Amino acid sequence: MTTLTTDAPRHVDDATRRAGLRRMRMVATGLLVLMAVIYLLTHGRVGGWAFVNAGAEAGMVGAIADWFAVTALFRHPLGLPIPHTALVRRRKDDLGASLEQFVSENFLTPQVMREKVLDAEVVRRLGEWVSHPENAERVVSEVVPFLVRAVERVDEAELRTLVEDVIIPRVRREDLSPLAGHLLERVVEDGSHHGLVDLVARELHAWLALHQDEVEAIVRSRAPSWAPTWVNDQVTRRVYQEVLRWGRDIKDDPQHNVRAALDSYLADLATDLQRDRMTMARFESLKERLLDHPQVSATGVRLGETLRATVLEALTDPTGHVRTRMAAELCGLGTRVLADDAMRSRLEAWTADLVVGLVERYGPEITSVISSTIHRWDAQEASDKIELHVGRDLQFIRLNGTIVGALVGLVIHSVSLLL
């Protein structure tokens, strides 16, 4: 059977409580003994002593009755198995169930939790705290080790499993043609591809300018053998000049016909990828051929390893861009929360809804810890521990019982004389 355990600091507290309980027991018992002594000394005497004797007698009765009541909570008085005594030992599990029900019905209720969360203004306080750069950096410093450990746990085998068993089968099942067509359509509409076209045009013109001999050799190799050499040389140089000028025009003129033709082709391709069955089928067939290639899985794993190493390097650099940016964004978020009342109110409401949802879903499991823990306690030790924590206060019941009993005895004796 499981017994209660305590750590070192609690031993000091328990020793203090035990000493306090012992003192109060001695005081309550001493008062009982005092009443007994007074009763014996005043027994049979008349006059005013009769009042003292009656008070002492009633005080003893009250003290003994309350001693019995207090003792019966935790053990059998005088070791006698009197019914309905040692209640804590016998009803330990019932007490745990009652305590669990009390907590559930009075503390872990949606209304109470919502009010407490909203009154606490958790979001405002948290926003005010993280709005200070040193606190934001502290949060990042505390969070980063967990992120590093999480990323480090992703090894090559897990990456391969992710790529081969999750990503590739999912991509194979999905029809990507409509998605690719919609994405290409948005790219063309926004002109996002123009930067890439500019780069290709510049590189093409630069290559043509630096490789005149190679271009002329290619053109000369296509010249007819029956033509005179000087004619082929003139034609070759002329073709090269025209090609170079054509490349320069494409590079310098944003409205060039080639650029317009490329935009038109990409727009038509985007439409066909979403609506033309033949184009869609060819795209899906190309997707299947790519996925069947053995290098796809290996490339995905290498990309994952590269990304993993990059993330780890960025996270472990205290002065790196990633950690600095994380701290700055967190600090900025705290400032925005303080400045934007509407945003703060929404976050407070969402926090309250989250807490209420957790309480409604997991509240019974949380409170069940009370009854299950008490059920595992040893009955004797549980009784001793509870008495150690509340027994000192219960000794005041004995003191009050003794004093009140003595006063009642005086009243009863006075009434008896009057009658």
Buried (B, 14 or more C-beta within 10 A) or exposed (E): EEEEEEEEEEEEEBEEBBEBBEEBBEBBBEBBEBBBEBBEEBEEEEEEBBBBBBBBBBBBBBBBBBBBBBBBBBBBBEEEEEEEBBBBBEBBBEBBBEBBEEBBEEEBBBEBBBEEBBEEBBBBEBBBEBBEEEBBBBBBEEBBEEBBEEBEEBEEEEBBEBBBEEBBEEEEEEEBBBEBBEEBBEBBEEEEBBEEBBEEBBEBBEEBEEEBEEBBEEBBEEBEEEEEEEEBEEBBBEBBEEBBEBBBBBBEEEEBEBBEEBBEEBBEBBBBBBEBEEBBEBBBEEBEEEBEEEEBBEEBBEEBBEEBEEBBEBBEEEEEEBBBEBBBEBBEBBBEBBEEEEBBEEBBBEBBEEBBEEBEEEBEEBBBEBBEEBEEBBBBBBBBBBBBEBBBEBBBBBBBBBBBBBBBBBEBBEEEEEE
